[in-house]
């Protein structure tokens, strides 16, 4: 009988926080600067330099901890994690082992199997390392310390996930929550959110955990899903062959869809942790904690419920609109200006998403929708009061999307207002009816499509500017 196996997965998610300066110095955290230009003696580990904690880092860590239902250590401190690597200028990393800022939380995910809580073991603050750039032409490695000292939180889950679908649902929920909090942009392609997958296999029904491996170099959700499936199969094959799974760190190669061993997996004793002597403990008062709690914004789940109740949107529409904070903010701003929530939602979800795919490039992110809410609100009102019809409105919306034009000025300059002069329209429609006797006969024989054809011919003749209701009325009268 073939053995059945269960996959056990836990994640270590590193998130770069959206502070303007680094965790222990005043250097910029901006992404993409020339190598080694955002550096100083502190973040390059010069002897005698002393770190000073950035309070905003603690605020963001508390906000994420509260949103993920964590207990808060109001007395916490930093520790030194000692290891030697070229991108680690001090030869230690300032992190939190003994008293992390947050612990014992959870977030709820939803998959095809239903809802499930995934435990958060802890959230701790730490500094990022630099970045190694491997030059194949010169056969050497260069170090860029711009990222060194950028503030991170590491979110360590419990081993509660069992498959790739649950892992992706957990990461999506985490990413959206942190974006809504404003704590990070969580862009995987820029490294501001990175996930390491700890995975083990055990026989189905067993409560004992198998030997785990840690998978690194995962910079997209698709890569994470492929890495989980690849490592699951590799471990099962080893067990089926009677071989041992080694506890090690492995690097995933997404191009080859395989992994290779990097190093044996270290335990905390290998890092010789000890309390950092240069940083005093952090005392988080009740008042400080309540101030952070009071600033917590409305998150996706609460927004969805409110949009359905306040704006009468369907669950599907509310889910799409709240899919990113940027889109939700834009929707609310437009709705506030024109008081037409359903119209605002429709324009953003239908035409907005179509143009995003058309103009968004390889990574069509909603942040690339950059027009002002005032201009979309004006467009909605122009359609609502009959100044322009929907055909023209689509043309104007595209100009708003690409150039953020003022729709009122654009419509006036281009002469796009609806033609509702009955005499003018009747003259044009009479000529179209006369020129299309077959369609007239088809309509009189009960073929409704013929009406659509004649409507289309009229709108084309009027360059899309005719009042559709008036055109339909005149056509029906003439076709009798």
C-alpha positions as CSV (number, residue, x, y, z in Angstrom):
1,X,0.0,0.0,0.0
2,X,1.4,3.4,-1.0
3,X,2.1,5.7,1.9
4,X,0.2,9.0,2.2
5,X,2.2,12.0,3.2
6,X,1.3,15.4,4.7
7,X,3.2,18.6,3.9
8,X,3.9,20.9,6.9
9,X,4.8,24.5,6.0
10,X,5.8,27.5,8.0
11,X,7.0,30.9,6.7
12,X,9.5,33.5,7.6
13,X,8.4,36.7,5.9
14,X,10.8,39.7,5.9
15,X,9.1,43.1,5.2
16,X,11.0,46.3,4.6
17,X,9.3,49.1,6.5
18,X,8.3,52.3,4.7
19,X,10.4,54.6,6.9
20,X,12.3,57.4,5.1
21,X,15.5,56.6,7.1
22,X,17.2,53.5,8.3
23,X,16.6,51.7,11.6
24,X,19.7,53.0,13.4
25,X,20.9,56.0,11.4
26,X,19.6,58.9,9.3
27,X,20.6,57.4,5.8
28,X,17.9,57.2,3.2
29,X,16.0,54.0,2.6
30,X,15.0,55.0,-1.0
31,X,15.2,52.1,-3.5
32,X,17.4,52.3,-6.6
33,X,20.1,54.8,-5.6
34,X,23.7,54.5,-7.0
35,X,25.6,51.8,-5.1
36,X,26.9,52.8,-1.7
37,X,25.5,56.3,-1.8
38,X,23.0,55.8,1.1
39,X,25.6,54.9,3.7
40,X,27.3,56.3,6.8
41,X,29.7,54.9,9.5
42,X,26.7,53.3,11.4
43,X,25.2,51.3,8.5
44,X,28.7,50.3,7.2
45,X,29.7,49.0,10.6
46,X,32.6,51.4,11.3
47,X,34.3,50.9,14.7
48,X,33.1,53.3,17.3
49,X,29.8,54.2,15.5
50,X,26.7,53.9,17.7
51,X,23.1,53.0,16.6
52,X,20.1,55.2,17.5
53,X,16.7,53.5,17.2
54,X,14.2,55.0,14.7
55,X,10.8,55.3,16.6
56,X,8.8,54.9,13.4
57,X,10.1,51.4,13.1
58,X,8.5,50.5,16.5
59,X,5.3,52.2,15.5
60,X,5.0,50.1,12.3
61,X,5.9,46.9,14.1
62,X,3.2,47.6,16.7
63,X,0.6,48.4,14.0
64,X,1.3,45.1,12.2
65,X,1.3,43.2,15.5
66,X,-2.1,44.6,16.5
67,X,-3.6,44.0,13.1
68,X,-2.4,40.3,13.3
69,X,-3.9,39.8,16.8
70,X,-0.5,39.5,18.5
71,X,0.4,39.9,22.2
72,X,2.7,42.9,22.6
73,X,5.9,42.7,24.7
74,X,5.8,46.2,26.2
75,X,9.4,45.6,27.5
76,X,11.5,44.3,24.6
77,X,15.1,44.6,23.5
78,X,17.6,44.0,20.7
79,X,20.1,41.2,20.4
80,X,23.2,40.6,18.3
81,X,23.1,37.7,15.8
82,X,26.7,37.0,15.0
83,X,27.7,35.7,11.5
84,X,30.3,36.4,9.0
85,X,29.2,37.2,5.4
86,X,30.5,39.8,2.9
87,X,27.2,41.8,2.8
88,X,27.1,42.0,6.7
89,X,29.5,44.9,7.5
90,X,29.5,44.6,11.3
91,X,29.8,40.8,11.2
92,X,26.6,40.7,13.3
93,X,23.0,41.6,12.7
94,X,21.0,43.6,15.2
95,X,17.8,41.6,15.7
96,X,15.4,40.3,18.5
97,X,15.6,36.8,19.8
98,X,14.8,36.7,23.5
99,X,12.1,39.4,23.7
100,X,10.6,40.1,20.3
101,X,8.1,43.0,20.1
102,X,5.1,40.8,19.1
103,X,4.2,37.2,19.7
104,X,1.3,34.6,19.7
105,X,-1.0,36.1,17.1
106,X,-3.0,34.8,14.1
107,X,-4.6,35.9,10.8
108,X,-7.5,34.2,9.1
109,X,-7.2,33.0,5.5
110,X,-9.8,31.7,3.0
111,X,-9.1,29.0,0.4
112,X,-11.2,26.6,-1.6
113,X,-11.3,24.4,1.6
114,X,-12.9,27.3,3.6
115,X,-11.6,29.6,6.4
116,X,-8.6,28.8,8.6
117,X,-6.5,30.5,11.2
118,X,-2.7,30.6,10.7
119,X,-0.8,31.2,13.9
120,X,1.9,34.0,14.1
121,X,4.7,32.7,16.4
122,X,6.4,36.1,16.6
123,X,7.2,39.4,14.9
124,X,10.5,40.9,15.5
125,X,12.4,44.0,14.4
126,X,15.8,43.8,12.7
127,X,18.2,45.5,10.2
128,X,18.6,44.3,6.7
129,X,22.0,43.3,5.3
130,X,23.7,44.8,2.2
131,X,23.4,43.3,-1.3
132,X,26.0,41.2,-3.2
133,X,26.2,41.8,-6.9
134,X,27.9,38.9,-8.8
135,X,29.9,40.1,-11.8
136,X,30.2,37.2,-14.2
137,X,32.4,39.1,-16.6
138,X,35.0,40.1,-14.0
139,X,34.5,36.9,-12.0
140,X,34.1,38.8,-8.7
141,X,31.4,39.9,-6.3
142,X,30.7,43.5,-5.4
143,X,28.9,44.8,-2.3
144,X,26.3,47.5,-2.2
145,X,25.6,48.7,1.4
146,X,22.6,50.9,0.5
147,X,20.2,48.2,1.9
148,X,22.3,47.7,5.0
149,X,20.4,49.0,8.0
150,X,17.1,49.3,6.2
151,X,14.4,48.4,8.8
152,X,12.8,45.0,8.7
153,X,10.1,43.1,10.5
154,X,10.3,39.4,10.3
155,X,6.9,37.7,10.7
156,X,7.4,34.0,11.7
157,X,4.3,31.8,11.3
158,X,3.5,28.6,13.1
159,X,3.8,25.5,10.9
160,X,0.1,25.6,10.2
161,X,-0.1,25.5,6.4
162,X,-0.4,22.4,4.4
163,X,-0.2,23.3,0.7
164,X,0.7,26.1,-1.8
165,X,-2.8,27.5,-1.9
166,X,-2.8,28.1,1.9
167,X,0.7,29.7,1.7
168,X,-0.4,32.1,-1.2
169,X,-3.6,33.0,0.7
170,X,-1.6,33.7,3.8
171,X,1.0,35.9,1.9
172,X,-1.8,37.8,0.1
173,X,-3.6,38.5,3.3
174,X,-0.4,39.6,5.0
175,X,0.7,41.8,2.1
176,X,-2.7,43.5,1.8
177,X,-2.9,44.1,5.5
178,X,0.6,45.7,5.7
179,X,-0.2,47.9,2.6
180,X,-3.4,49.1,4.2
181,X,-1.5,49.9,7.4
182,X,1.0,51.9,5.3
183,X,3.9,50.0,6.9
184,X,5.4,48.8,3.6
185,X,4.7,48.7,-0.2
186,X,5.4,45.0,0.0
187,X,6.8,44.8,-3.6
188,X,8.3,41.3,-4.0
189,X,10.1,42.4,-7.2
190,X,12.0,45.1,-5.3
191,X,12.7,42.9,-2.3
192,X,10.5,44.8,0.1
193,X,8.7,41.6,0.9
194,X,10.6,38.3,1.0
195,X,9.4,34.9,2.1
196,X,11.5,31.9,3.2
197,X,9.6,28.6,3.2
198,X,10.2,26.1,5.9
199,X,8.8,22.7,4.7
200,X,8.8,19.2,6.0
201,X,7.0,15.9,5.1
202,X,5.4,13.4,7.5
203,X,3.2,10.4,7.1
204,X,-0.5,11.3,7.1
205,X,-1.9,11.0,10.6
206,X,1.4,11.4,12.4
207,X,1.8,14.3,14.9
208,X,5.6,14.2,14.8
209,X,7.2,16.8,12.6
210,X,9.7,15.7,9.9
211,X,13.1,17.2,9.1
212,X,12.6,20.7,7.6
213,X,14.4,22.5,4.9
214,X,14.4,26.3,4.3
215,X,13.8,27.6,0.7
216,X,15.3,31.0,-0.2
217,X,15.4,33.2,-3.3
218,X,11.6,33.3,-3.7
219,X,10.6,36.6,-5.3
220,X,7.1,36.0,-6.6
221,X,4.0,34.1,-5.5
222,X,4.3,31.8,-8.6
223,X,7.9,31.0,-7.6
224,X,6.8,30.2,-4.1
225,X,4.1,27.9,-5.3
226,X,6.5,26.1,-7.7
227,X,9.2,25.8,-4.9
228,X,6.7,24.2,-2.5
229,X,5.6,21.6,-5.0
230,X,9.2,20.9,-6.1
231,X,10.5,20.5,-2.5
232,X,7.5,18.4,-1.5
233,X,8.2,16.0,-4.3
234,X,12.0,15.9,-3.5
235,X,11.5,15.1,0.1
236,X,8.9,12.4,-0.6
237,X,11.3,10.8,-3.1
238,X,14.1,10.7,-0.5
239,X,11.8,9.1,2.1
240,X,10.5,6.5,-0.5
241,X,14.1,5.6,-1.3
242,X,14.9,5.1,2.4
243,X,17.2,8.2,2.5
244,X,17.4,10.9,5.0
245,X,16.1,14.5,4.6
246,X,18.9,16.8,5.7
247,X,18.1,20.0,7.6
248,X,19.6,22.6,5.3
249,X,19.0,25.9,3.6
250,X,18.3,25.5,-0.1
251,X,18.2,28.0,-2.9
252,X,15.4,27.9,-5.5
253,X,16.2,28.4,-9.1
254,X,12.9,29.4,-10.8
255,X,14.4,29.1,-14.3
256,X,15.4,25.4,-13.8
257,X,12.4,24.8,-11.5
258,X,14.7,23.1,-9.0
259,X,16.7,23.8,-5.8
260,X,20.2,23.1,-4.6
261,X,21.7,23.1,-1.1
262,X,23.4,26.3,0.1
263,X,24.4,25.4,3.6
264,X,23.4,23.3,6.6
265,X,20.7,24.9,8.6
266,X,21.9,26.8,11.6
267,X,20.2,26.9,15.0
268,X,20.2,29.9,17.3
269,X,23.2,28.6,19.2
270,X,25.3,28.8,16.0
271,X,24.7,32.6,16.0
272,X,25.9,33.2,19.6
273,X,23.1,35.7,20.3
274,X,23.6,38.1,23.2
275,X,21.8,41.4,24.2
276,X,23.1,44.3,22.2
277,X,25.2,46.5,24.5
278,X,24.7,49.7,22.5
279,X,20.9,49.8,22.5
280,X,18.8,50.2,25.7
281,X,15.6,48.1,26.1
282,X,12.4,49.5,24.6
283,X,9.7,50.5,27.1
284,X,6.3,50.7,25.3
285,X,3.9,52.5,27.6
286,X,0.1,51.9,27.7
287,X,-0.3,55.4,26.2
288,X,2.0,54.7,23.3
289,X,0.3,51.4,22.5
290,X,-3.2,53.1,22.6
291,X,-2.0,55.9,20.3
292,X,-0.9,53.3,17.7
293,X,-4.2,51.4,18.2
294,X,-6.2,54.5,17.7
295,X,-4.4,55.2,14.4
296,X,-5.2,51.7,13.0
297,X,-7.0,52.1,9.6
298,X,-9.9,50.2,8.3
299,X,-8.6,47.0,6.7
300,X,-9.9,45.1,3.6
301,X,-12.5,42.9,5.4
302,X,-14.1,45.9,7.2
303,X,-14.0,47.9,4.0
304,X,-15.8,45.2,2.1
305,X,-18.6,45.0,4.6
306,X,-19.0,48.8,4.7
307,X,-19.0,49.1,0.8
308,X,-21.8,46.5,0.6
309,X,-23.8,48.2,3.3
310,X,-23.1,51.9,2.6
311,X,-22.8,51.9,-1.1
312,X,-24.9,48.8,-2.0
313,X,-22.1,47.2,-3.9
314,X,-22.1,43.4,-4.5
315,X,-19.7,41.3,-2.6
316,X,-17.8,40.6,-5.9
317,X,-17.5,44.3,-6.7
318,X,-16.5,45.2,-3.1
319,X,-13.8,42.5,-3.1
320,X,-12.3,43.8,-6.3
321,X,-12.3,47.4,-5.3
322,X,-10.7,46.6,-1.9
323,X,-8.1,44.4,-3.6
324,X,-5.5,47.2,-3.3
325,X,-5.4,50.1,-1.0
326,X,-4.7,52.5,-3.9
327,X,-7.9,51.4,-5.8
328,X,-10.0,51.6,-2.6
329,X,-8.7,55.1,-1.8
330,X,-9.4,56.2,-5.4
331,X,-12.9,54.8,-5.3
332,X,-13.7,56.5,-2.1
333,X,-12.4,59.9,-3.3
334,X,-14.4,59.7,-6.5
335,X,-17.6,58.6,-4.7
336,X,-17.2,61.5,-2.2
337,X,-17.0,64.0,-5.1
338,X,-19.9,62.7,-7.3
339,X,-22.0,60.5,-4.9
340,X,-22.3,57.8,-7.5
341,X,-20.6,54.8,-5.9
342,X,-21.9,52.2,-8.4
343,X,-20.8,54.3,-11.4
344,X,-17.4,54.9,-9.8
345,X,-16.9,51.2,-9.2
346,X,-17.9,50.3,-12.7
347,X,-15.6,52.8,-14.4
348,X,-12.6,51.6,-12.2
349,X,-13.3,47.9,-12.6
350,X,-14.2,47.7,-16.3
351,X,-12.5,50.5,-18.2
352,X,-9.9,51.2,-15.6
353,X,-8.7,47.5,-15.5
354,X,-8.9,47.3,-19.3
355,X,-6.6,50.3,-19.7
356,X,-4.3,49.1,-16.9
357,X,-3.7,45.9,-18.8
358,X,-3.2,47.8,-22.1
359,X,-0.8,50.5,-20.7
360,X,0.5,48.8,-17.5
361,X,3.5,47.0,-19.1
362,X,4.7,43.6,-17.8
363,X,3.6,44.3,-14.2
364,X,0.2,46.0,-14.3
365,X,-0.1,47.3,-10.7
366,X,-3.1,49.4,-9.7
367,X,-0.6,52.1,-8.4
368,X,0.0,52.9,-12.1
369,X,-3.6,54.3,-12.2
370,X,-2.5,57.9,-11.4
371,X,-5.3,60.2,-12.6
372,X,-7.0,62.5,-10.2
373,X,-10.4,61.5,-8.6
374,X,-11.8,64.9,-9.5
375,X,-11.6,64.2,-13.2
376,X,-13.3,60.8,-13.0
377,X,-16.0,62.3,-10.8
378,X,-16.6,65.1,-13.4
379,X,-16.9,62.5,-16.2
380,X,-19.5,60.5,-14.3
381,X,-21.6,63.6,-13.8
382,X,-21.2,64.6,-17.5
383,X,-22.8,61.2,-18.4
384,X,-25.4,61.4,-15.6
385,X,-26.7,64.8,-16.7
386,X,-26.8,63.8,-20.4
387,X,-24.0,66.2,-21.6
388,X,-22.2,63.2,-23.2
389,X,-23.2,59.6,-23.9
390,X,-21.3,56.5,-22.8
391,X,-19.6,55.9,-26.2
392,X,-18.0,59.4,-26.0
393,X,-17.4,58.9,-22.2
394,X,-15.2,55.9,-22.9
395,X,-13.1,58.0,-25.3
396,X,-12.8,60.7,-22.7
397,X,-12.0,58.3,-19.9
398,X,-9.0,56.9,-21.9
399,X,-7.6,60.5,-22.2
400,X,-8.2,60.9,-18.4
401,X,-6.3,57.7,-17.8
402,X,-3.3,58.5,-20.0
403,X,-3.1,62.3,-19.6
404,X,-5.4,63.2,-16.7
405,X,-7.3,65.7,-18.8
406,X,-10.1,67.8,-17.4
407,X,-13.1,66.1,-19.0
408,X,-15.3,69.2,-19.2
409,X,-12.6,71.2,-21.0
410,X,-11.8,68.2,-23.3
411,X,-15.5,67.7,-24.3
412,X,-15.9,71.4,-25.1
413,X,-12.7,71.6,-27.1
414,X,-13.5,68.6,-29.2
415,X,-17.2,69.3,-29.5
416,X,-18.3,66.0,-28.0
417,X,-21.5,67.1,-26.3
418,X,-24.6,65.0,-27.1
419,X,-26.6,66.1,-30.2
420,X,-30.2,66.0,-29.1
421,X,-31.7,68.3,-31.9
422,X,-34.6,66.1,-33.0
423,X,-34.9,67.7,-36.4
424,X,-31.2,67.2,-37.2
425,X,-31.3,63.6,-36.0
426,X,-34.5,62.8,-37.9
427,X,-32.9,64.0,-41.2
428,X,-29.9,61.7,-40.7
429,X,-32.0,58.7,-39.6
430,X,-34.4,59.1,-42.6
431,X,-31.5,58.8,-45.0
432,X,-30.1,55.7,-43.1
433,X,-33.5,54.0,-43.2
434,X,-33.9,54.8,-46.9
435,X,-30.4,53.4,-47.6
436,X,-31.0,50.1,-45.8
437,X,-34.3,48.6,-47.0
438,X,-33.3,45.0,-46.1
439,X,-32.7,45.9,-42.5
440,X,-36.1,47.7,-42.4
441,X,-37.8,44.6,-43.8
442,X,-35.9,42.4,-41.3
443,X,-37.0,44.5,-38.4
444,X,-40.6,44.4,-39.5
445,X,-40.3,40.6,-39.8
446,X,-39.4,40.4,-36.1
447,X,-35.6,40.5,-36.3
448,X,-34.6,42.7,-33.4
449,X,-30.9,42.7,-34.4
450,X,-31.8,44.9,-37.4
451,X,-32.6,47.7,-34.9
452,X,-29.1,47.4,-33.5
453,X,-27.6,47.7,-36.9
454,X,-29.6,50.8,-37.8
455,X,-28.7,52.3,-34.4
456,X,-25.0,51.6,-35.1
457,X,-25.2,53.2,-38.5
458,X,-26.8,56.3,-37.0
459,X,-24.3,56.6,-34.2
460,X,-21.5,56.2,-36.8
461,X,-23.0,59.0,-38.9
462,X,-23.2,61.2,-35.9
463,X,-19.7,60.4,-34.8
464,X,-21.0,58.8,-31.6
465,X,-22.5,62.1,-30.3
466,X,-26.2,61.4,-30.8
467,X,-28.5,60.9,-27.8
468,X,-29.1,57.1,-28.0
469,X,-32.6,57.3,-26.4
470,X,-33.8,59.9,-29.0
471,X,-32.2,57.9,-31.8
472,X,-34.1,54.8,-30.7
473,X,-37.4,56.7,-30.4
474,X,-37.1,58.2,-33.9
475,X,-36.1,54.9,-35.4
476,X,-39.1,53.0,-33.9
477,X,-41.4,55.7,-35.1
478,X,-40.1,55.6,-38.7
479,X,-40.0,51.8,-38.9
480,X,-43.7,51.6,-38.1
